[in-house]
Amino acid sequence: MKCPRCLSTEKVKDGFVNDRQRYLCKSCGYHYSTRQKGKKPSYLKRLALFLHLEGMGYRPIEDLIDVSNVSIMNWMNKMTTQLKPIKSDRQRIKTIERENIREIINKQKDGKMLLISLNDNKSEIFYIK
């Protein structure tokens, strides 16, 4: 692992903070710690929860947010007792092709729609009246 400041590989161990190993760079004197692996942003967990509650399966959620279905299943299992009473009994989320979005929007003139766009490190939700 290289120093984030000077990119030197000369380092010494420098204790622990929050159960993570800290290092001291010999070249520039910078203190840094290792990044915790596997931590996903909380917005992905909220989105996975929303999709799961709407009846979507783990594998389709995996394809959508690019997180393993096992991780999603573990997130949901931690909340199992709270989720059962509020989980939808049918899948209300539909998959459509990108080319058909305009057609779907034009068909739904009287209803409202929610469009969720997922990008790297950023998701946007559009409310269509």
C-alpha positions as CSV (number, residue, x, y, z in Angstrom):
1,M,0.0,0.0,0.0
2,K,1.3,3.4,-0.9
3,C,1.1,6.7,1.0
4,P,-2.0,8.6,-0.2
5,R,0.0,11.9,0.0
6,C,3.4,11.2,-1.6
7,L,2.8,7.7,-3.0
8,S,5.9,6.3,-1.2
9,T,5.9,2.7,-0.2
10,E,8.2,3.3,2.8
11,K,5.9,3.0,5.9
12,V,5.8,1.7,9.4
13,K,2.9,0.5,11.5
14,D,1.6,3.2,13.8
15,G,-1.1,1.7,16.1
16,F,-4.8,1.2,15.6
17,V,-7.8,3.6,15.3
18,N,-11.3,2.2,15.3
19,D,-9.9,-1.4,14.9
20,R,-8.0,-0.4,11.7
21,Q,-4.3,-0.5,11.3
22,R,-2.7,3.0,11.1
23,Y,0.6,3.7,9.2
24,L,3.2,6.4,9.3
25,C,4.9,7.3,6.0
26,K,8.7,7.5,6.4
27,S,9.1,9.9,3.5
28,C,6.6,12.7,4.4
29,G,5.5,11.8,7.9
30,Y,1.8,11.5,7.0
31,H,-0.4,9.3,9.2
32,Y,-3.0,7.2,7.3
33,S,-5.1,4.0,7.8
34,T,-6.3,1.3,5.5
35,R,-9.6,1.6,3.9
36,Q,-12.3,-0.7,5.2
37,K,-13.1,-3.2,2.5
38,G,-16.6,-4.2,1.6
39,K,-18.3,-1.0,2.9
40,K,-21.1,0.0,0.5
41,P,-22.6,3.5,0.6
42,S,-25.8,3.7,2.6
43,Y,-27.8,5.0,-0.4
44,L,-27.3,1.6,-2.1
45,K,-28.6,-0.2,0.9
46,R,-31.7,2.2,1.0
47,L,-32.3,1.6,-2.7
48,A,-31.9,-2.2,-2.3
49,L,-34.4,-2.1,0.6
50,F,-36.9,-0.1,-1.4
51,L,-36.7,-2.4,-4.4
52,H,-36.9,-5.5,-2.2
53,L,-40.0,-4.1,-0.4
54,E,-41.6,-3.5,-3.8
55,G,-41.3,-7.2,-4.6
56,M,-38.1,-7.3,-6.7
57,G,-35.8,-10.3,-6.2
58,Y,-32.2,-10.3,-5.1
59,R,-30.7,-11.1,-8.6
60,P,-32.5,-8.3,-10.4
61,I,-31.5,-5.9,-7.7
62,E,-27.9,-7.2,-8.1
63,D,-28.0,-6.4,-11.8
64,L,-29.4,-3.0,-11.2
65,I,-27.1,-1.7,-8.4
66,D,-24.0,-3.9,-9.1
67,V,-23.8,-5.4,-5.6
68,S,-23.7,-9.1,-5.1
69,N,-27.0,-10.8,-4.3
70,V,-25.5,-12.4,-1.3
71,S,-24.7,-9.0,0.2
72,I,-28.2,-7.8,-0.6
73,M,-29.7,-11.0,1.1
74,N,-27.5,-10.4,4.2
75,W,-28.7,-6.7,4.4
76,M,-32.3,-7.9,4.2
77,N,-31.8,-10.8,6.7
78,K,-30.6,-8.3,9.3
79,M,-34.0,-6.6,9.0
80,T,-36.2,-9.7,8.5
81,T,-38.5,-9.2,11.5
82,Q,-39.2,-5.6,10.6
83,L,-39.6,-6.2,6.8
84,K,-42.2,-9.0,6.7
85,P,-45.2,-6.9,7.7
86,I,-44.4,-4.2,5.2
87,K,-43.1,-6.2,2.2
88,S,-45.3,-6.2,-0.9
89,D,-46.9,-9.5,-1.8
90,R,-46.5,-8.8,-5.6
91,Q,-43.8,-7.4,-7.8
92,R,-44.8,-3.9,-8.7
93,I,-41.5,-2.9,-10.4
94,K,-41.5,-3.6,-14.1
95,T,-38.5,-3.8,-16.4
96,I,-38.7,-2.0,-19.7
97,E,-36.2,-1.3,-22.5
98,R,-34.6,2.1,-22.7
99,E,-36.1,2.7,-26.2
100,N,-39.7,2.3,-24.8
101,I,-39.5,5.0,-22.1
102,R,-41.1,7.7,-24.2
103,E,-43.9,5.3,-25.2
104,I,-44.6,4.3,-21.5
105,I,-44.6,8.0,-20.4
106,N,-47.1,8.9,-23.2
107,K,-49.4,6.0,-22.2
108,Q,-49.5,7.1,-18.5
109,K,-51.1,10.5,-19.0
110,D,-53.3,10.3,-16.0
111,G,-50.9,8.6,-13.5
112,K,-47.7,9.7,-11.9
113,M,-44.4,8.0,-12.3
114,L,-41.1,7.6,-10.5
115,L,-37.9,7.1,-12.6
116,I,-34.7,6.1,-10.8
117,S,-31.4,6.7,-12.6
118,L,-28.4,4.9,-11.3
119,N,-24.8,6.0,-12.0
120,D,-21.5,5.6,-10.3
121,N,-21.6,7.2,-6.9
122,K,-24.8,9.1,-7.8
123,S,-28.4,8.2,-8.2
124,E,-31.2,10.5,-9.2
125,I,-35.0,10.1,-8.7
126,F,-37.3,11.8,-11.1
127,Y,-41.0,12.4,-10.2
128,I,-43.0,12.6,-13.4
129,K,-46.4,14.3,-13.1
